[in-house]
Amino acid sequence: MPSEKKSLPLILASSSPQRRTLLAETGYDFERIDPQIDETEGICSGCGPAELVASLAFRKAADVARRVKAAQDKVLPVIIGCDTVAECGGEILGKPQDRDHARRMLTRLSGQPHRVYSGLCIWPLATGVPKTEVAVTHLQMDTLSENALEDYLETDLWRGKAGAFGYQDGPDWLQIIEGSGSNVIGLPLELLQTMLAAITPV
């Protein structure tokens, strides 16, 4: 997937192992720096999912951009910030806090159409002009039996994943109706490639 922009120095502003794996498997060379932000600060209670993930992706990229510029004046990489949530019936579902929280999320999603939103912020330090876009994937979850739900919870695969499910884990009760599979995992690679390709060389 990487094109002529593969040689751009990239920094992934994320602590997510899923995003790191996706970016590496696609062939990009990059560094990773964990953003140091409070993900609840500055977020209005009335934010919709698209606004929420766009704001958090921007804040993650901005935090890392400030630290990189201060530490490496002559290195001008491109910062990639991303944030992902699930949404069902207007309810935003982030990462579960514990097993009971994961059970409530999956019960809410069971048998329901829902969406996964990822905000993606690309911040080329050479220009200092960030751009943020949002990818949306539509999914359908089968109705989960109590046994199927408890079996999945027992695997711990729900940990650290928006909506308490991991599409990359291959559950047969989850189908994509429209949109990007990598977006559901946590990094919309198709949108990333398009945004990186649009960067004007300095």
FIBAVO-400075 format. One record per atom (N, C-alpha, C): x, y, z. Coordinates in nm, 3 decimals. Example, Ala and Ser with C-alpha at 12.3 -4.5 7.8 and 13.67 -1.06 7.14 Angstrom:
         u         v         w
     1.319    -0.569     0.780
     1.230    -0.450     0.780
     1.320    -0.330     0.780
     1.285    -0.225     0.708
     1.367    -0.106     0.714
     1.290     0.003     0.787
# end
This chain:
         u         v         w
     0.080    -0.122     0.000
     0.000     0.000     0.000
     0.084     0.128     0.000
     0.196     0.137     0.076
     0.277     0.258     0.071
     0.324     0.286    -0.070
     0.320     0.412    -0.112
     0.362     0.448    -0.246
     0.490     0.528    -0.237
     0.496     0.639    -0.314
     0.616     0.719    -0.311
     0.637     0.786    -0.176
     0.533     0.788    -0.094
     0.544     0.853     0.036
     0.600     0.759     0.142
     0.635     0.638     0.103
     0.685     0.542     0.201
     0.809     0.592     0.271
     0.892     0.674     0.201
     1.017     0.719     0.258
     0.999     0.834     0.356
     0.880     0.890     0.367
     0.856     0.996     0.464
     0.885     0.945     0.604
     0.959     1.021     0.686
     0.978     0.980     0.825
     0.846     0.995     0.900
     0.799     0.887     0.958
     0.669     0.886     1.025
     0.686     0.859     1.173
     0.600     0.923     1.252
     0.590     0.892     1.395
     0.444     0.863     1.426
     0.418     0.746     1.479
     0.283     0.708     1.520
     0.260     0.753     1.663
     0.167     0.845     1.680
     0.135     0.899     1.813
     0.026     0.811     1.875
     0.066     0.694     1.922
    -0.032     0.598     1.973
     0.037     0.492     2.058
    -0.034     0.447     2.160
     0.014     0.335     2.241
    -0.054     0.205     2.200
    -0.137     0.209     2.095
    -0.216     0.093     2.054
    -0.131    -0.012     1.982
    -0.127    -0.134     2.032
    -0.055    -0.239     1.959
    -0.120    -0.273     1.827
    -0.253    -0.257     1.816
    -0.320    -0.284     1.689
    -0.276    -0.186     1.581
    -0.266    -0.058     1.616
    -0.223     0.041     1.516
    -0.078     0.017     1.476
     0.004    -0.014     1.573
     0.144    -0.041     1.543
     0.158    -0.160     1.448
     0.081    -0.265     1.473
     0.087    -0.384     1.389
     0.038    -0.354     1.247
    -0.074    -0.283     1.236
    -0.128    -0.249     1.104
    -0.028    -0.168     1.022
     0.032    -0.069     1.083
     0.125     0.016     1.011
     0.249    -0.061     0.968
     0.298    -0.148     1.056
     0.417    -0.227     1.024
     0.388    -0.329     0.914
     0.273    -0.396     0.924
     0.240    -0.499     0.826
     0.216    -0.441     0.686
     0.180    -0.313     0.682
     0.155    -0.249     0.553
     0.285    -0.204     0.486
     0.394    -0.203     0.560
     0.523    -0.174     0.501
     0.580    -0.037     0.531
     0.513     0.040     0.615
     0.567     0.171     0.651
     0.678     0.156     0.755
     0.781     0.241     0.743
     0.882     0.254     0.846
     0.842     0.371     0.936
     0.847     0.351     1.066
     0.800     0.456     1.155
     0.858     0.438     1.296
     0.854     0.545     1.371
     0.878     0.541     1.514
     0.743     0.550     1.584
     0.743     0.517     1.710
     0.619     0.529     1.788
     0.648     0.606     1.916
     0.564     0.704     1.944
     0.572     0.781     2.068
     0.434     0.785     2.131
     0.423     0.745     2.255
     0.293     0.747     2.323
     0.251     0.892     2.350
     0.132     0.931     2.309
     0.082     1.064     2.345
     0.050     1.070     2.494
     0.072     1.185     2.551
     0.046     1.204     2.694
    -0.065     1.305     2.712
    -0.187     1.258     2.692
    -0.303     1.347     2.704
    -0.408     1.282     2.794
    -0.490     1.367     2.853
    -0.608     1.321     2.924
    -0.721     1.317     2.822
    -0.766     1.197     2.787
    -0.863     1.184     2.678
    -1.002     1.235     2.715
    -1.023     1.271     2.841
    -1.152     1.325     2.881
    -1.151     1.478     2.887
    -1.033     1.539     2.892
    -1.023     1.684     2.907
    -1.061     1.754     2.777
    -1.147     1.854     2.790
    -1.181     1.936     2.675
    -1.282     1.875     2.581
    -1.337     1.758     2.616
    -1.437     1.694     2.531
    -1.576     1.727     2.583
    -1.658     1.787     2.499
    -1.792     1.826     2.542
    -1.882     1.704     2.550
    -1.976     1.709     2.642
    -2.065     1.595     2.663
    -2.157     1.571     2.544
    -2.175     1.674     2.462
    -2.264     1.661     2.348
    -2.193     1.623     2.219
    -2.065     1.591     2.227
    -1.991     1.554     2.106
    -2.048     1.428     2.042
    -2.063     1.429     1.911
    -2.095     1.308     1.839
    -1.968     1.227     1.818
    -1.980     1.104     1.769
    -1.862     1.018     1.755
    -1.759     1.073     1.659
    -1.802     1.133     1.548
    -1.707     1.187     1.450
    -1.629     1.303     1.511
    -1.699     1.392     1.578
    -1.633     1.507     1.641
    -1.537     1.461     1.751
    -1.579     1.360     1.827
    -1.497     1.309     1.936
    -1.365     1.251     1.885
    -1.372     1.161     1.787
    -1.248     1.097     1.740
    -1.159     1.196     1.667
    -1.217     1.292     1.596
    -1.136     1.392     1.528
    -1.060     1.477     1.630
    -1.129     1.516     1.737
    -1.065     1.597     1.840
    -0.952     1.522     1.909
    -0.977     1.396     1.943
    -0.875     1.318     2.014
    -0.756     1.286     1.923
    -0.782     1.257     1.797
    -0.671     1.232     1.704
    -0.583     1.355     1.691
    -0.645     1.472     1.680
    -0.570     1.597     1.670
    -0.488     1.621     1.796
    -0.548     1.600     1.911
    -0.477     1.626     2.037
    -0.360     1.530     2.056
    -0.376     1.405     2.016
    -0.265     1.310     2.025
    -0.149     1.354     1.935
    -0.182     1.389     1.811
    -0.078     1.434     1.719
    -0.012     1.562     1.767
    -0.092     1.655     1.819
    -0.038     1.783     1.867
     0.057     1.763     1.984
     0.022     1.674     2.075
     0.108     1.649     2.191
     0.244     1.595     2.147
     0.243     1.498     2.058
     0.369     1.440     2.012
     0.445     1.540     1.925
     0.375     1.616     1.843
     0.441     1.715     1.757
     0.517     1.817     1.841
     0.458     1.863     1.949
     0.526     1.961     2.035
     0.653     1.902     2.096
     0.644     1.778     2.141
     0.760     1.716     2.204
     0.870     1.684     2.104
     0.831     1.641     1.984
     0.930     1.608     1.882
     1.001     1.735     1.835
     0.927     1.842     1.814
     0.989     1.967     1.769
     1.087     2.020     1.872
     1.052     2.004     1.999
     1.141     2.053     2.104
     1.267     1.970     2.115
     1.254     1.841     2.087
     1.367     1.751     2.107
     1.453     1.736     1.983
     1.398     1.755     1.864
     1.470     1.727     1.741
     1.445     1.838     1.640
     1.516     1.950     1.657
     1.489     2.067     1.575
     1.509     2.042     1.426
     1.601     1.953     1.391
     1.634     1.935     1.250
     1.561     1.818     1.184
     1.485     1.745     1.261
     1.411     1.631     1.208
     1.266     1.671     1.192
     1.214     1.656     1.072
     1.078     1.701     1.045
     0.993     1.585     0.994
     0.954     1.497     1.083
     0.872     1.383     1.042
     0.726     1.422     1.027
     0.647     1.325     0.986
     0.501     1.339     0.980
     0.443     1.263     1.099
     0.363     1.332     1.179
     0.301     1.271     1.296
     0.164     1.215     1.255
     0.135     1.093     1.301
     0.006     1.029     1.275
    -0.066     1.010     1.408
    -0.178     1.077     1.425
    -0.262     1.060     1.543
    -0.393     0.995     1.502
    -0.443     0.905     1.585
    -0.567     0.835     1.552
    -0.644     0.801     1.679
    -0.775     0.803     1.668
    -0.860     0.759     1.778
    -0.983     0.690     1.720
    -1.031     0.586     1.789
    -1.139     0.502     1.737
    -1.244     0.476     1.844
    -1.369     0.486     1.807
    -1.480     0.447     1.894
    -1.584     0.372     1.811
    -1.665     0.293     1.880
    -1.784     0.234     1.819
    -1.904     0.318     1.862
    -2.009     0.311     1.781
    -2.132     0.384     1.812
    -2.252     0.298     1.774
    -2.347     0.290     1.863
    -2.468     0.212     1.837
    -2.588     0.289     1.889
    -2.680     0.321     1.800
    -2.800     0.393     1.840
    -2.772     0.525     1.907
    -2.664     0.592     1.866
    -2.628     0.721     1.924
    -2.542     0.711     2.049
    -2.518     0.591     2.099
    -2.434     0.573     2.218
    -2.291     0.544     2.176
    -2.198     0.624     2.229
    -2.057     0.607     2.196
    -1.997     0.502     2.289
    -1.926     0.406     2.228
    -1.866     0.296     2.304
    -1.715     0.300     2.283
    -1.643     0.339     2.386
    -1.497     0.340     2.380
    -1.441     0.207     2.428
    -1.327     0.212     2.494
    -1.264     0.091     2.545
    -1.328     0.052     2.678
    -1.357    -0.076     2.698
    -1.419    -0.118     2.825
    -1.322    -0.106     2.942
    -1.377    -0.070     3.056
    -1.295    -0.054     3.175
    -1.263    -0.187     3.241
    -1.354    -0.282     3.228
    -1.334    -0.413     3.289
    -1.428    -0.513     3.221
    -1.429    -0.636     3.271
    -1.509    -0.740     3.206
    -1.658    -0.710     3.211
    -1.707    -0.659     3.321
    -1.850    -0.627     3.330
    -1.888    -0.516     3.232
    -1.799    -0.419     3.219
    -1.823    -0.311     3.123
    -1.824    -0.366     2.981
    -1.733    -0.457     2.951
    -1.729    -0.521     2.819
    -1.857    -0.600     2.793
    -1.906    -0.669     2.894
    -2.031    -0.745     2.880
    -2.147    -0.652     2.846
    -2.154    -0.537     2.912
    -2.262    -0.442     2.884
    -2.252    -0.388     2.742
    -2.130    -0.360     2.698
    -2.112    -0.310     2.561
    -2.157    -0.413     2.458
    -2.111    -0.535     2.474
    -2.144    -0.639     2.377
    -2.293    -0.673     2.380
    -2.353    -0.665     2.495
    -2.498    -0.685     2.506
    -2.572    -0.575     2.431
    -2.519    -0.454     2.442
    -2.580    -0.341     2.369
    -2.567    -0.361     2.218
    -2.456    -0.415     2.172
    -2.431    -0.432     2.029
    -2.496    -0.558     1.972
    -2.526    -0.653     2.057
    -2.577    -0.782     2.011
    -2.702    -0.767     1.923
    -2.694    -0.819     1.801
    -2.806    -0.815     1.710
    -2.830    -0.680     1.644
    -2.739    -0.587     1.663
    -2.763    -0.450     1.619
    -2.665    -0.405     1.510
    -2.713    -0.322     1.417
    -2.620    -0.252     1.328
    -2.549    -0.144     1.409
    -2.426    -0.118     1.376
    -2.351    -0.014     1.445
    -2.240     0.037     1.355
    -2.167     0.132     1.404
    -2.063     0.196     1.325
    -1.935     0.208     1.407
    -1.822     0.207     1.336
    -1.693     0.237     1.398
    -1.637     0.361     1.331
    -1.600     0.459     1.413
    -1.543     0.585     1.366
    -1.396     0.594     1.407
    -1.312     0.636     1.313
    -1.173     0.667     1.347
    -1.140     0.807     1.298
    -1.090     0.891     1.389
    -1.035     1.019     1.350
    -0.888     1.000     1.318
    -0.842     1.058     1.208
    -0.703     1.044     1.164
    -0.646     1.183     1.141
    -0.542     1.217     1.217
    -0.475     1.346     1.203
    -0.334     1.323     1.148
    -0.304     1.388     1.036
    -0.172     1.383     0.975
    -0.108     1.521     0.993
     0.007     1.525     1.061
     0.070     1.652     1.096
     0.212     1.655     1.042
     0.233     1.710     0.922
     0.370     1.721     0.869
     0.442     1.838     0.938
     0.546     1.811     1.012
     0.613     1.917     1.084
     0.685     2.013     0.990
     0.712     1.970     0.868
     0.778     2.058     0.772
     0.691     2.178     0.737
     0.561     2.159     0.734
     0.469     2.269     0.704
     0.398     2.321     0.827
     0.387     2.237     0.928
     0.318     2.276     1.050
     0.168     2.288     1.033
     0.116     2.230     0.924
    -0.028     2.240     0.895
    -0.091     2.102     0.907
    -0.161     2.073     1.018
    -0.223     1.941     1.033
    -0.353     1.932     0.955
    -0.389     1.809     0.922
    -0.519     1.783     0.858
    -0.583     1.664     0.928
    -0.711     1.675     0.956
    -0.782     1.569     1.027
    -0.906     1.528     0.947
    -0.922     1.397     0.929
    -1.040     1.343     0.863
    -1.094     1.226     0.944
    -1.213     1.181     0.908
    -1.280     1.074     0.982
    -1.324     0.964     0.886
    -1.295     0.840     0.923
    -1.342     0.723     0.848
    -1.453     0.656     0.926
    -1.553     0.603     0.853
    -1.666     0.536     0.917
    -1.687     0.400     0.851
    -1.702     0.297     0.933
    -1.733     0.163     0.884
    -1.865     0.117     0.946
    -1.953     0.061     0.864
    -2.083     0.011     0.911
    -2.073    -0.140     0.931
    -2.121    -0.186     1.045
    -2.114    -0.329     1.078
    -2.249    -0.379     1.127
    -2.259    -0.511     1.132
    -2.375    -0.579     1.190
    -2.325    -0.691     1.279
    -2.372    -0.692     1.403
    -2.337    -0.800     1.494
    -2.455    -0.895     1.507
    -2.428    -1.025     1.497
    -2.533    -1.124     1.519
    -2.580    -1.116     1.663
    -2.697    -1.171     1.688
    -2.744    -1.182     1.825
    -2.659    -1.286     1.898
    -2.595    -1.244     2.007
    -2.506    -1.333     2.081
    -2.583    -1.411     2.187
    -2.564    -1.542     2.188
    -2.618    -1.621     2.298
    -2.537    -1.592     2.423
    -2.592    -1.624     2.537
    -2.520    -1.602     2.663
    -2.389    -1.680     2.664
    -2.392    -1.802     2.610
    -2.270    -1.883     2.607
    -2.164    -1.822     2.516
    -2.207    -1.773     2.399
    -2.112    -1.712     2.305
    -2.051    -1.586     2.365
    -2.134    -1.508     2.434
    -2.084    -1.386     2.498
    -1.982    -1.419     2.605
    -2.014    -1.514     2.691
    -1.923    -1.548     2.800
    -1.795    -1.613     2.747
    -1.807    -1.691     2.641
    -1.688    -1.753     2.582
    -1.593    -1.645     2.529
    -1.649    -1.542     2.466
    -1.564    -1.436     2.413
    -1.501    -1.356     2.527
    -1.579    -1.326     2.629
    -1.525    -1.252     2.743
    -1.411    -1.329     2.809
    -1.421    -1.461     2.810
    -1.320    -1.545     2.873
    -1.185    -1.534     2.801
    -1.187    -1.501     2.672
    -1.063    -1.493     2.595
    -0.980    -1.368     2.630
    -1.042    -1.268     2.689
    -0.978    -1.139     2.717
    -0.943    -1.062     2.590
    -0.993    -1.104     2.475
    -0.963    -1.034     2.350
    -1.032    -0.898     2.341
    -1.126    -0.873     2.431
    -1.198    -0.747     2.432
    -1.117    -0.633     2.494
    -1.013    -0.666     2.564
    -0.937    -0.565     2.639
    -0.872    -0.464     2.544
    -0.887    -0.336     2.577
    -0.822    -0.230     2.502
    -0.881    -0.203     2.365
    -1.004    -0.252     2.340
    -1.063    -0.238     2.207
    -1.198    -0.165     2.215
    -1.213    -0.066     2.128
    -1.337     0.011     2.125
    -1.455    -0.081     2.096
    -1.560    -0.067     2.176
    -1.677    -0.151     2.160
    -1.662    -0.290     2.220
    -1.545    -0.319     2.277
    -1.516    -0.447     2.343
    -1.506    -0.564     2.246
    -1.477    -0.535     2.118
    -1.458    -0.645     2.024
    -1.338    -0.617     1.935
    -1.274    -0.723     1.888
    -1.161    -0.710     1.798
    -1.194    -0.778     1.665
    -1.218    -0.698     1.563
    -1.249    -0.755     1.432
    -1.135    -0.843     1.382
    -1.011    -0.805     1.417
    -0.894    -0.881     1.372
    -0.888    -1.020     1.435
    -0.965    -1.043     1.539
    -0.966    -1.174     1.605
    -1.056    -1.274     1.533
    -1.129    -1.226     1.432
    -1.207    -1.315     1.347
    -1.335    -1.372     1.404
    -1.408    -1.297     1.489
    -1.534    -1.352     1.538
    -1.634    -1.371     1.425
    -1.700    -1.487     1.420
    -1.792    -1.514     1.308
    -1.928    -1.447     1.328
    -1.944    -1.377     1.441
    -2.071    -1.309     1.467
    -2.065    -1.159     1.436
    -1.961    -1.116     1.362
    -1.946    -0.975     1.329
    -1.916    -0.960     1.180
    -1.996    -0.880     1.111
    -1.978    -0.862     0.967
    -1.968    -0.714     0.933
    -1.878    -0.682     0.840
    -1.871    -0.547     0.786
    -1.972    -0.534     0.673
    -2.056    -0.434     0.681
    -2.155    -0.406     0.577
    -2.098    -0.310     0.473
    -2.025    -0.211     0.520
    -1.967    -0.111     0.429
    -1.850    -0.043     0.499
    -1.740    -0.027     0.426
    -1.628     0.048     0.481
    -1.503    -0.036     0.503
    -1.408     0.023     0.569
    -1.273    -0.031     0.585
    -1.262    -0.126     0.704
    -1.203    -0.244     0.680
    -1.177    -0.336     0.788
    -1.066    -0.286     0.879
    -0.963    -0.224     0.823
    -0.854    -0.172     0.906
    -0.903    -0.061     0.997
    -1.004     0.012     0.953
    -1.064     0.115     1.038
    -1.123     0.053     1.165
    -1.188    -0.061     1.150
    -1.248    -0.128     1.266
    -1.138    -0.174     1.364
    -1.024    -0.214     1.310
    -0.913    -0.258     1.395
    -0.848    -0.139     1.465
    -0.857    -0.020     1.402
    -0.807     0.097     1.472
    -0.725     0.196     1.392
    -0.701     0.168     1.262
    -0.626     0.262     1.179
    -0.673     0.248     1.034
    -0.748     0.345     0.983
    -0.800     0.334     0.846
    -0.688     0.352     0.743
    -0.633     0.242     0.696
    -0.515     0.246     0.611
    -0.541     0.312     0.476
    -0.660     0.291     0.421
    -0.691     0.352     0.292
    -0.691     0.505     0.304
    -0.752     0.557     0.410
    -0.753     0.701     0.432
    -0.613     0.751     0.462
    -0.536     0.675     0.538
    -0.398     0.715     0.569
    -0.316     0.730     0.442
    -0.327     0.632     0.352
    -0.250     0.639     0.228
    -0.289     0.763     0.147
    -0.418     0.790     0.139
    -0.465     0.906     0.064
    -0.414     1.036     0.125
    -0.417     1.047     0.256
    -0.373     1.169     0.323
    -0.221     1.187     0.312
    -0.146     1.079     0.322
    -0.001     1.090     0.309
     0.037     1.129     0.166
    -0.033     1.072     0.069
    -0.003     1.102    -0.070
    -0.032     1.248    -0.106
    -0.120     1.311    -0.027
    -0.158     1.450    -0.057
    -0.063     1.551     0.004
     0.032     1.505     0.084
     0.127     1.597     0.145
     0.215     1.660     0.037
     0.220     1.792     0.036
     0.302     1.863    -0.062
     0.446     1.870    -0.013
     0.541     1.819    -0.091
     0.682     1.824    -0.049
     0.728     1.968    -0.027
     0.814     1.984     0.074
     0.867     2.117     0.106
     1.010     2.129     0.054
# end
